[in-house]
Amino acid sequence: MKVAGTDPNQGRRPAAPIGGPVAGWHPQGIGSHAVGEVLREGTYTVLAAEVKASGGARGHDQQGVPFREIALDRGGVVVGGAVAFRSAAQAARCAVAIQEAAPTAEVAMGLHAGEVHAAKWAEARPVVVAARLATLARGGQVLASAVVRELAGADPALHFGAGREVGLPGLSGRMACTTCSGVISGGRCGW
């Protein structure tokens, strides 16, 4: 993984796992457990969120979005500002629930799946990629990697838009991603 010399987050609130937790999310996850005590090594789908500022910085607390509660209610483990799920569909449904709980909030979310080693949580590729997808997403949008679409695409409660290849801020190379929304709500799917 190669990091570019410029900061793509300049002037914006950084995505949670990279620059620190989104306001209201405990930096060490549930209670005072360390990451290794909360997660076992294995495959997880990671949800990262970024609050987009429009006309000044706005945190989700001012907008009344209960991120942590929604994530925990849907089986997520909150770690360092991101949320880990054992199921890609579960992570995508959680992102849609957050989106629906805050239809006017400028919350951008990213989803990616892969191997996570608890001792290196913040450096794990799924965490970094999910955070970069959140950085790339517009406010109110959920971007999912092609891996997440493949794993969760059969869920009848989810809708994945047309895929597209993108370059992620600060990472070399390109990857396929897609928008994700709930079937009933329709969400904000467009690029």
Z-matrix of the N, CA and C atoms (Angstrom, degrees):
N
C 1 1.434
C 2 1.521 1 107.63
N 3 1.326 2 116.12 1 123.87
C 4 1.448 3 121.97 2 -177.03
C 5 1.528 4 108.44 3 -109.79
N 6 1.322 5 118.14 4 129.25
C 7 1.454 6 122.30 5 -179.38
C 8 1.514 7 108.71 6 -100.48
N 9 1.324 8 115.85 7 130.67
C 10 1.458 9 121.05 8 -179.48
C 11 1.519 10 110.28 9 -70.80
N 12 1.319 11 116.43 10 165.05
C 13 1.454 12 121.35 11 -176.48
C 14 1.515 13 114.46 12 -79.53
N 15 1.329 14 119.07 13 -15.56
C 16 1.461 15 120.23 14 -179.61
C 17 1.510 16 110.19 15 -102.89
N 18 1.310 17 115.76 16 157.61
C 19 1.456 18 121.21 17 -179.58
C 20 1.523 19 109.44 18 -95.95
N 21 1.364 20 118.37 19 108.10
C 22 1.455 21 120.61 20 -178.43
C 23 1.523 22 112.69 21 -69.62
N 24 1.319 23 117.47 22 -13.91
C 25 1.461 24 121.29 23 -177.73
C 26 1.515 25 113.00 24 -94.76
N 27 1.323 26 117.89 25 3.85
C 28 1.452 27 120.44 26 -176.54
C 29 1.523 28 110.01 27 -56.86
N 30 1.322 29 116.32 28 128.25
C 31 1.453 30 121.98 29 179.35
C 32 1.516 31 114.33 30 85.23
N 33 1.349 32 118.28 31 -2.11
C 34 1.454 33 121.97 32 179.00
C 35 1.509 34 109.65 33 -124.30
N 36 1.311 35 115.67 34 159.70
C 37 1.443 36 120.79 35 172.76
C 38 1.519 37 108.43 36 -71.74
N 39 1.343 38 119.98 37 125.95
C 40 1.453 39 120.91 38 -174.95
C 41 1.519 40 112.61 39 -68.64
N 42 1.330 41 115.78 40 155.33
C 43 1.456 42 121.32 41 174.96
C 44 1.524 43 108.09 42 -61.61
N 45 1.289 44 116.70 43 144.30
C 46 1.448 45 123.06 44 -169.05
C 47 1.521 46 116.88 45 -49.94
N 48 1.345 47 121.09 46 -56.39
C 49 1.448 48 118.50 47 -173.30
C 50 1.518 49 114.10 48 -68.72
N 51 1.317 50 118.97 49 -21.68
C 52 1.440 51 120.88 50 -176.53
C 53 1.522 52 110.91 51 -85.92
N 54 1.322 53 117.27 52 -50.57
C 55 1.454 54 119.92 53 -174.24
C 56 1.503 55 114.79 54 -102.99
N 57 1.305 56 119.09 55 -3.69
C 58 1.445 57 122.23 56 -178.37
C 59 1.510 58 109.28 57 130.19
N 60 1.314 59 117.94 58 167.65
C 61 1.454 60 120.95 59 -173.72
C 62 1.524 61 112.96 60 -72.16
N 63 1.322 62 115.03 61 151.17
C 64 1.458 63 120.79 62 169.88
C 65 1.518 64 106.10 63 -64.73
N 66 1.315 65 117.60 64 141.51
C 67 1.461 66 121.73 65 -176.87
C 68 1.526 67 110.52 66 -48.86
N 69 1.312 68 116.68 67 133.67
C 70 1.452 69 121.41 68 176.50
C 71 1.522 70 113.97 69 94.87
N 72 1.309 71 119.73 70 -10.76
C 73 1.451 72 122.17 71 177.62
C 74 1.508 73 108.11 72 -98.67
N 75 1.316 74 116.43 73 124.87
C 76 1.453 75 121.52 74 -177.43
C 77 1.523 76 109.62 75 -62.90
N 78 1.334 77 118.62 76 129.38
C 79 1.450 78 120.98 77 -174.59
C 80 1.522 79 115.09 78 -63.95
N 81 1.317 80 118.37 79 -18.56
C 82 1.458 81 119.10 80 179.79
C 83 1.519 82 111.92 81 -111.82
N 84 1.313 83 117.98 82 12.47
C 85 1.451 84 119.98 83 176.74
C 86 1.514 85 111.03 84 92.17
N 87 1.309 86 115.87 85 -141.52
C 88 1.451 87 121.24 86 -174.79
C 89 1.522 88 109.49 87 -78.44
N 90 1.321 89 115.51 88 128.74
C 91 1.456 90 120.40 89 179.84
C 92 1.510 91 111.45 90 56.21
N 93 1.323 92 116.93 91 -138.07
C 94 1.461 93 120.09 92 -179.47
C 95 1.525 94 111.33 93 -108.99
N 96 1.347 95 116.89 94 17.15
C 97 1.460 96 120.13 95 -179.92
C 98 1.522 97 111.05 96 -65.08
N 99 1.291 98 116.17 97 144.22
C 100 1.464 99 120.44 98 171.44
C 101 1.528 100 107.90 99 -77.31
N 102 1.299 101 117.56 100 161.45
C 103 1.456 102 122.10 101 -177.47
C 104 1.526 103 111.38 102 -53.60
N 105 1.317 104 118.05 103 -45.94
C 106 1.459 105 121.85 104 -178.57
C 107 1.509 106 113.60 105 -61.79
N 108 1.336 107 117.21 106 -26.42
C 109 1.455 108 120.44 107 178.89
C 110 1.522 109 111.68 108 -81.57
N 111 1.322 110 117.88 109 -18.85
C 112 1.454 111 122.23 110 -177.07
C 113 1.528 112 110.47 111 -95.78
N 114 1.321 113 117.56 112 -43.21
C 115 1.458 114 122.37 113 -177.39
C 116 1.518 115 111.24 114 -113.19
N 117 1.298 116 114.89 115 142.55
C 118 1.459 117 120.50 116 170.58
C 119 1.526 118 106.43 117 -97.16
N 120 1.319 119 115.70 118 158.13
C 121 1.462 120 118.48 119 176.32
C 122 1.517 121 108.29 120 -63.64
N 123 1.327 122 116.27 121 144.32
C 124 1.449 123 119.97 122 178.78
C 125 1.515 124 111.29 123 156.72
N 126 1.314 125 115.01 124 -166.68
C 127 1.457 126 121.59 125 -178.47
C 128 1.521 127 109.79 126 -91.53
N 129 1.318 128 115.21 127 128.90
C 130 1.462 129 122.23 128 179.40
C 131 1.523 130 109.56 129 -135.37
N 132 1.320 131 115.43 130 156.47
C 133 1.458 132 120.90 131 167.08
C 134 1.511 133 105.92 132 -104.76
N 135 1.324 134 116.04 133 128.20
C 136 1.456 135 122.01 134 -174.66
C 137 1.528 136 109.47 135 -107.24
N 138 1.318 137 115.50 136 133.80
C 139 1.460 138 123.79 137 175.18
C 140 1.526 139 107.25 138 -110.58
N 141 1.323 140 116.27 139 121.92
C 142 1.466 141 121.69 140 175.43
C 143 1.518 142 107.72 141 -118.02
N 144 1.325 143 116.82 142 146.27
C 145 1.467 144 121.35 143 -178.87
C 146 1.517 145 110.10 144 -128.55
N 147 1.301 146 114.42 145 149.49
C 148 1.461 147 121.74 146 176.09
C 149 1.517 148 107.76 147 -138.27
N 150 1.325 149 116.12 148 131.31
C 151 1.451 150 120.87 149 176.28
C 152 1.522 151 107.17 150 -89.17
N 153 1.325 152 116.02 151 118.06
C 154 1.464 153 120.97 152 179.65
C 155 1.515 154 108.64 153 -83.13
N 156 1.302 155 116.38 154 132.56
C 157 1.461 156 121.19 155 179.50
C 158 1.520 157 109.40 156 -87.12
N 159 1.321 158 115.57 157 135.93
C 160 1.465 159 119.65 158 173.01
C 161 1.523 160 106.19 159 -134.35
N 162 1.309 161 115.51 160 111.82
C 163 1.457 162 119.37 161 -177.20
C 164 1.513 163 112.01 162 73.63
N 165 1.306 164 117.92 163 29.24
C 166 1.464 165 121.62 164 -179.35
C 167 1.508 166 109.37 165 122.04
N 168 1.309 167 116.32 166 156.76
C 169 1.462 168 121.00 167 -177.89
C 170 1.514 169 110.47 168 -70.03
N 171 1.342 170 115.24 169 134.37
C 172 1.456 171 121.06 170 176.54
C 173 1.517 172 107.92 171 -131.82
N 174 1.294 173 116.68 172 126.35
C 175 1.453 174 120.16 173 176.58
C 176 1.506 175 109.58 174 -90.13
N 177 1.341 176 117.74 175 160.87
C 178 1.457 177 119.32 176 -178.00
C 179 1.521 178 112.20 177 -68.22
N 180 1.338 179 118.32 178 -22.41
C 181 1.459 180 119.66 179 179.67
C 182 1.523 181 111.17 180 -61.90
N 183 1.329 182 117.63 181 -38.31
C 184 1.450 183 120.96 182 179.45
C 185 1.520 184 110.81 183 -69.63
N 186 1.308 185 117.35 184 -23.14
C 187 1.449 186 121.16 185 -178.60
C 188 1.523 187 111.86 186 -93.88
N 189 1.307 188 117.81 187 -3.05
C 190 1.456 189 121.66 188 176.35
C 191 1.522 190 114.47 189 73.15
N 192 1.322 191 118.68 190 30.85
C 193 1.460 192 121.48 191 -179.98
C 194 1.536 193 109.22 192 -97.07
N 195 1.323 194 118.27 193 113.55
C 196 1.469 195 121.29 194 -178.24
C 197 1.532 196 112.52 195 -85.11
N 198 1.341 197 117.47 196 68.60
C 199 1.458 198 122.10 197 -176.79
C 200 1.527 199 112.49 198 -51.40
N 201 1.322 200 114.82 199 -54.82
C 202 1.466 201 119.90 200 -174.98
C 203 1.524 202 111.44 201 -57.66
N 204 1.324 203 117.02 202 -46.00
C 205 1.457 204 121.29 203 -177.97
C 206 1.534 205 111.16 204 -63.96
N 207 1.326 206 116.39 205 -42.72
C 208 1.465 207 120.34 206 178.77
C 209 1.524 208 110.03 207 -62.66
N 210 1.325 209 116.56 208 -45.36
C 211 1.470 210 120.81 209 -178.98
C 212 1.527 211 111.37 210 -63.38
N 213 1.305 212 117.18 211 -45.30
C 214 1.466 213 120.34 212 -179.30
C 215 1.525 214 111.39 213 -67.12
N 216 1.334 215 117.23 214 -38.65
C 217 1.467 216 121.44 215 178.13
C 218 1.524 217 112.07 216 -62.43
N 219 1.305 218 116.36 217 -25.68
C 220 1.466 219 120.60 218 -177.47
C 221 1.527 220 112.63 219 -102.57
N 222 1.325 221 116.21 220 17.40
C 223 1.463 222 120.53 221 173.00
C 224 1.511 223 115.94 222 86.55
N 225 1.322 224 117.94 223 11.16
C 226 1.457 225 120.75 224 179.35
C 227 1.515 226 112.42 225 -80.95
N 228 1.303 227 115.12 226 157.87
C 229 1.459 228 122.27 227 173.59
C 230 1.525 229 106.05 228 -113.74
N 231 1.329 230 116.14 229 115.30
C 232 1.458 231 121.37 230 -177.92
C 233 1.522 232 108.32 231 -81.62
N 234 1.339 233 115.36 232 120.15
C 235 1.458 234 120.77 233 -178.06
C 236 1.516 235 108.59 234 -136.26
N 237 1.323 236 116.37 235 117.65
C 238 1.450 237 120.82 236 173.77
C 239 1.512 238 115.05 237 57.62
N 240 1.286 239 118.67 238 26.88
C 241 1.457 240 121.41 239 178.88
C 242 1.510 241 113.84 240 96.29
N 243 1.316 242 118.15 241 -11.44
C 244 1.462 243 121.66 242 175.09
C 245 1.526 244 107.13 243 -107.80
N 246 1.319 245 115.63 244 172.26
C 247 1.459 246 120.24 245 179.08
C 248 1.524 247 108.08 246 -127.26
N 249 1.322 248 116.42 247 132.28
C 250 1.464 249 122.21 248 179.01
C 251 1.522 250 109.48 249 -106.48
N 252 1.334 251 115.34 250 137.68
C 253 1.462 252 122.68 251 177.76
C 254 1.513 253 108.95 252 -129.49
N 255 1.315 254 117.20 253 147.78
C 256 1.464 255 121.57 254 175.37
C 257 1.523 256 110.96 255 -79.89
N 258 1.326 257 118.21 256 -15.81
C 259 1.457 258 122.61 257 -177.63
C 260 1.524 259 110.00 258 -123.15
N 261 1.328 260 117.06 259 133.19
C 262 1.464 261 121.01 260 177.40
C 263 1.522 262 110.96 261 -65.83
N 264 1.323 263 117.48 262 -40.09
C 265 1.464 264 120.72 263 178.97
C 266 1.533 265 110.41 264 -64.14
N 267 1.308 266 116.59 265 -40.16
C 268 1.463 267 121.45 266 177.78
C 269 1.528 268 110.25 267 -61.13
N 270 1.320 269 118.03 268 -43.38
C 271 1.468 270 122.08 269 178.84
C 272 1.521 271 110.79 270 -65.09
N 273 1.333 272 117.13 271 -43.59
C 274 1.461 273 120.68 272 179.98
C 275 1.528 274 111.08 273 -65.69
N 276 1.330 275 117.42 274 -40.70
C 277 1.484 276 120.02 275 177.19
C 278 1.519 277 110.73 276 -64.24
N 279 1.322 278 117.86 277 -35.10
C 280 1.464 279 121.26 278 176.82
C 281 1.527 280 109.92 279 -65.47
N 282 1.321 281 117.52 280 -44.60
C 283 1.466 282 120.65 281 178.64
C 284 1.523 283 110.64 282 -60.03
N 285 1.322 284 116.95 283 -41.86
C 286 1.472 285 121.05 284 178.08
C 287 1.527 286 110.08 285 -64.27
N 288 1.327 287 117.41 286 -40.50
C 289 1.471 288 120.59 287 179.00
C 290 1.526 289 111.01 288 -62.96
N 291 1.326 290 117.29 289 -39.95
C 292 1.467 291 120.70 290 177.00
C 293 1.522 292 109.45 291 -65.08
N 294 1.318 293 116.29 292 -43.38
C 295 1.457 294 122.29 293 178.39
C 296 1.531 295 110.65 294 -59.01
N 297 1.333 296 116.71 295 -43.60
C 298 1.464 297 121.17 296 -179.09
C 299 1.523 298 112.09 297 -72.89
N 300 1.339 299 117.51 298 -28.96
C 301 1.463 300 120.87 299 179.05
C 302 1.522 301 111.39 300 -73.76
N 303 1.319 302 116.66 301 -18.87
C 304 1.465 303 121.09 302 -176.64
C 305 1.523 304 110.13 303 -136.98
N 306 1.352 305 117.52 304 64.38
C 307 1.463 306 118.75 305 -174.66
C 308 1.526 307 114.33 306 -63.01
N 309 1.314 308 118.14 307 -22.99
C 310 1.467 309 120.04 308 -179.86
C 311 1.517 310 112.67 309 -103.24
N 312 1.319 311 117.52 310 -5.07
C 313 1.467 312 120.71 311 -179.79
C 314 1.521 313 109.61 312 -75.30
N 315 1.295 314 115.04 313 151.50
C 316 1.464 315 120.95 314 178.93
C 317 1.525 316 109.54 315 -95.69
N 318 1.326 317 116.26 316 61.47
C 319 1.452 318 122.03 317 -178.77
C 320 1.526 319 108.49 318 -101.48
N 321 1.318 320 116.09 319 122.08
C 322 1.460 321 122.08 320 176.80
C 323 1.521 322 107.48 321 -106.86
N 324 1.335 323 117.03 322 138.93
C 325 1.459 324 120.61 323 -177.61
C 326 1.514 325 111.32 324 -130.45
N 327 1.330 326 115.38 325 149.68
C 328 1.455 327 122.43 326 176.76
C 329 1.514 328 110.45 327 -128.27
N 330 1.335 329 116.69 328 143.82
C 331 1.462 330 123.16 329 -179.85
C 332 1.527 331 109.76 330 -128.77
N 333 1.328 332 116.50 331 131.11
C 334 1.456 333 121.06 332 174.10
C 335 1.524 334 108.54 333 -149.38
N 336 1.326 335 116.18 334 150.21
C 337 1.464 336 121.37 335 -177.90
C 338 1.519 337 110.76 336 -121.76
N 339 1.328 338 114.76 337 149.25
C 340 1.456 339 120.47 338 176.67
C 341 1.506 340 111.56 339 167.14
N 342 1.308 341 114.71 340 -174.06
C 343 1.466 342 121.82 341 -178.65
C 344 1.522 343 111.34 342 -73.73
N 345 1.325 344 115.09 343 136.05
C 346 1.459 345 121.66 344 178.33
C 347 1.522 346 108.43 345 -128.14
N 348 1.315 347 116.00 346 129.79
C 349 1.454 348 122.17 347 172.97
C 350 1.520 349 105.87 348 -103.82
N 351 1.313 350 116.77 349 116.43
C 352 1.455 351 122.30 350 -172.39
C 353 1.520 352 113.90 351 -51.12
N 354 1.321 353 117.05 352 -37.25
C 355 1.464 354 120.09 353 -178.26
C 356 1.522 355 112.27 354 -67.32
N 357 1.328 356 116.60 355 -21.77
C 358 1.467 357 120.67 356 -178.23
C 359 1.525 358 110.52 357 -121.34
N 360 1.319 359 117.42 358 40.60
C 361 1.461 360 123.44 359 -175.07
C 362 1.531 361 112.13 360 -51.86
N 363 1.309 362 118.52 361 -54.75
C 364 1.463 363 121.50 362 -174.11
C 365 1.525 364 112.70 363 -63.74
N 366 1.333 365 117.48 364 -24.22
C 367 1.460 366 121.81 365 -178.98
C 368 1.523 367 112.97 366 -95.78
N 369 1.325 368 117.94 367 -7.63
C 370 1.460 369 121.21 368 -176.37
C 371 1.527 370 110.47 369 -62.90
N 372 1.304 371 116.23 370 136.62
C 373 1.464 372 120.97 371 -176.96
C 374 1.533 373 112.95 372 -54.53
N 375 1.334 374 120.81 373 -43.11
C 376 1.464 375 119.05 374 178.80
C 377 1.536 376 112.88 375 -60.25
N 378 1.316 377 117.10 376 -34.85
C 379 1.457 378 121.11 377 179.15
C 380 1.524 379 110.48 378 -69.75
N 381 1.321 380 116.06 379 -46.37
C 382 1.464 381 121.26 380 -178.91
C 383 1.528 382 110.25 381 -64.64
N 384 1.324 383 117.50 382 -46.47
C 385 1.468 384 120.65 383 -178.70
C 386 1.523 385 111.21 384 -65.55
N 387 1.334 386 118.22 385 -43.05
C 388 1.474 387 120.60 386 178.06
C 389 1.532 388 110.18 387 -59.56
N 390 1.329 389 116.73 388 -41.92
C 391 1.470 390 120.38 389 179.16
C 392 1.527 391 111.10 390 -64.99
N 393 1.329 392 116.93 391 -40.06
C 394 1.471 393 119.84 392 179.66
C 395 1.530 394 110.74 393 -69.29
N 396 1.330 395 117.71 394 -35.76
C 397 1.467 396 120.27 395 175.14
C 398 1.527 397 110.40 396 -63.75
N 399 1.335 398 117.21 397 -39.46
C 400 1.470 399 120.74 398 176.94
C 401 1.530 400 110.32 399 -63.50
N 402 1.318 401 116.73 400 -37.39
C 403 1.464 402 120.90 401 177.47
C 404 1.527 403 110.67 402 -64.64
N 405 1.313 404 116.58 403 -39.13
C 406 1.458 405 122.23 404 -178.70
C 407 1.534 406 112.71 405 -74.34
N 408 1.327 407 116.99 406 -31.59
C 409 1.472 408 121.77 407 -177.09
C 410 1.530 409 111.68 408 -67.21
N 411 1.312 410 114.84 409 151.09
C 412 1.467 411 120.70 410 172.73
C 413 1.523 412 108.69 411 -80.86
N 414 1.324 413 116.54 412 162.91
C 415 1.461 414 120.93 413 175.27
C 416 1.524 415 109.77 414 -57.91
N 417 1.334 416 117.17 415 133.05
C 418 1.451 417 122.13 416 -179.33
C 419 1.515 418 113.86 417 84.77
N 420 1.327 419 117.77 418 4.17
C 421 1.457 420 121.64 419 -175.49
C 422 1.524 421 110.68 420 -113.57
N 423 1.333 422 115.84 421 145.28
C 424 1.463 423 122.62 422 173.71
C 425 1.518 424 107.14 423 -114.40
N 426 1.337 425 117.02 424 122.41
C 427 1.461 426 121.80 425 174.37
C 428 1.521 427 108.35 426 -107.58
N 429 1.326 428 115.29 427 129.47
C 430 1.458 429 121.75 428 -179.85
C 431 1.523 430 109.22 429 -118.25
N 432 1.317 431 116.39 430 142.30
C 433 1.462 432 120.34 431 176.41
C 434 1.531 433 108.68 432 -70.18
N 435 1.338 434 115.57 433 163.13
C 436 1.460 435 120.68 434 177.61
C 437 1.528 436 110.87 435 -60.75
N 438 1.330 437 116.98 436 -30.15
C 439 1.466 438 121.19 437 178.04
C 440 1.532 439 109.71 438 -62.55
N 441 1.320 440 116.86 439 -45.83
C 442 1.472 441 120.94 440 179.52
C 443 1.525 442 109.77 441 -65.15
N 444 1.326 443 117.20 442 -42.29
C 445 1.471 444 119.71 443 178.52
C 446 1.521 445 110.41 444 -59.91
N 447 1.315 446 117.41 445 -42.63
C 448 1.461 447 121.08 446 179.77
C 449 1.529 448 111.33 447 -63.02
N 450 1.329 449 116.33 448 -41.89
C 451 1.462 450 120.49 449 -177.72
C 452 1.530 451 113.52 450 -74.67
N 453 1.339 452 117.11 451 -35.28
C 454 1.471 453 120.84 452 -173.16
C 455 1.527 454 113.42 453 -109.61
N 456 1.314 455 117.92 454 -2.41
C 457 1.457 456 121.92 455 -173.30
C 458 1.518 457 115.77 456 -59.16
N 459 1.323 458 118.27 457 -24.83
C 460 1.460 459 120.94 458 -179.19
C 461 1.530 460 112.98 459 -83.19
N 462 1.336 461 117.67 460 -6.68
C 463 1.469 462 120.81 461 -179.58
C 464 1.532 463 109.26 462 -68.15
N 465 1.334 464 118.05 463 118.98
C 466 1.467 465 120.25 464 -176.44
C 467 1.531 466 113.91 465 -67.40
N 468 1.316 467 117.85 466 -14.19
C 469 1.472 468 120.90 467 -179.74
C 470 1.523 469 112.09 468 -86.66
N 471 1.338 470 116.78 469 -4.99
C 472 1.468 471 120.59 470 -175.20
C 473 1.521 472 111.46 471 -116.64
N 474 1.310 473 114.55 472 148.51
C 475 1.463 474 121.23 473 173.96
C 476 1.529 475 107.93 474 -125.77
N 477 1.328 476 115.58 475 127.64
C 478 1.456 477 120.78 476 176.40
C 479 1.522 478 108.07 477 -110.94
N 480 1.313 479 116.18 478 130.47
C 481 1.458 480 121.33 479 179.73
C 482 1.517 481 111.18 480 -75.55
N 483 1.325 482 115.08 481 -175.58
C 484 1.462 483 121.06 482 178.14
C 485 1.527 484 109.48 483 -64.55
N 486 1.302 485 115.64 484 139.47
C 487 1.460 486 120.22 485 179.33
C 488 1.518 487 111.62 486 -75.64
N 489 1.315 488 114.34 487 157.69
C 490 1.453 489 120.21 488 178.03
C 491 1.525 490 107.88 489 -153.78
N 492 1.308 491 116.46 490 150.74
C 493 1.453 492 121.51 491 179.29
C 494 1.523 493 109.02 492 -92.88
N 495 1.326 494 115.73 493 132.86
C 496 1.467 495 120.71 494 -177.38
C 497 1.527 496 110.33 495 -134.63
N 498 1.317 497 115.18 496 158.33
C 499 1.453 498 121.83 497 169.18
C 500 1.522 499 106.97 498 -97.94
N 501 1.299 500 117.45 499 133.40
C 502 1.465 501 120.89 500 -178.98
C 503 1.525 502 110.08 501 -92.97
N 504 1.332 503 117.34 502 135.39
C 505 1.471 504 120.94 503 -179.03
C 506 1.526 505 111.92 504 -53.80
N 507 1.322 506 115.98 505 126.87
C 508 1.459 507 121.20 506 175.72
C 509 1.510 508 115.51 507 82.37
N 510 1.340 509 118.85 508 -3.21
C 511 1.461 510 121.91 509 -179.99
C 512 1.522 511 109.45 510 -119.49
N 513 1.310 512 116.52 511 144.61
C 514 1.463 513 119.45 512 177.98
C 515 1.526 514 109.53 513 -81.35
N 516 1.321 515 115.53 514 157.77
C 517 1.457 516 120.60 515 177.67
C 518 1.515 517 112.80 516 84.26
N 519 1.320 518 114.86 517 -179.84
C 520 1.462 519 122.11 518 -179.28
C 521 1.519 520 108.44 519 -127.82
N 522 1.332 521 116.31 520 159.31
C 523 1.460 522 120.74 521 176.62
C 524 1.514 523 110.09 522 -146.54
N 525 1.318 524 115.85 523 156.44
C 526 1.460 525 121.32 524 178.50
C 527 1.520 526 109.03 525 -85.24
N 528 1.324 527 115.32 526 137.07
C 529 1.467 528 119.96 527 174.67
C 530 1.523 529 108.75 528 -145.91
N 531 1.303 530 116.17 529 171.19
C 532 1.451 531 123.25 530 -176.58
C 533 1.518 532 109.53 531 -149.30
N 534 1.313 533 116.24 532 161.29
C 535 1.462 534 119.27 533 173.77
C 536 1.522 535 108.27 534 -83.10
N 537 1.320 536 116.08 535 158.12
C 538 1.462 537 122.30 536 -179.17
C 539 1.514 538 108.59 537 -136.81
N 540 1.324 539 116.44 538 134.89
C 541 1.464 540 120.72 539 176.01
C 542 1.517 541 108.77 540 -148.97
N 543 1.326 542 115.31 541 173.35
C 544 1.457 543 120.52 542 176.31
C 545 1.517 544 109.92 543 -84.41
N 546 1.314 545 116.98 544 147.26
C 547 1.461 546 121.80 545 -178.55
C 548 1.522 547 111.03 546 -65.91
N 549 1.320 548 117.48 547 -44.27
C 550 1.464 549 121.00 548 -176.84
C 551 1.522 550 111.15 549 -67.90
N 552 1.328 551 116.38 550 -46.00
C 553 1.469 552 119.81 551 -176.39
C 554 1.514 553 112.34 552 -76.97
N 555 1.311 554 117.22 553 -27.10
C 556 1.468 555 119.96 554 -175.20
C 557 1.500 556 111.85 555 81.07
N 558 1.323 557 117.75 556 -30.07
C 559 1.455 558 122.01 557 176.76
C 560 1.512 559 113.18 558 55.47
N 561 1.312 560 115.54 559 -170.15
C 562 1.463 561 122.47 560 176.51
C 563 1.517 562 107.07 561 -110.26
N 564 1.305 563 115.89 562 88.42
C 565 1.468 564 121.48 563 -170.57
C 566 1.514 565 114.66 564 -86.96
N 567 1.303 566 118.42 565 -27.66
C 568 1.460 567 120.00 566 -169.80
C 569 1.507 568 114.38 567 -65.30
N 570 1.324 569 114.86 568 155.14
C 571 1.461 570 121.44 569 175.20
C 572 1.478 571 106.94 570 -79.16
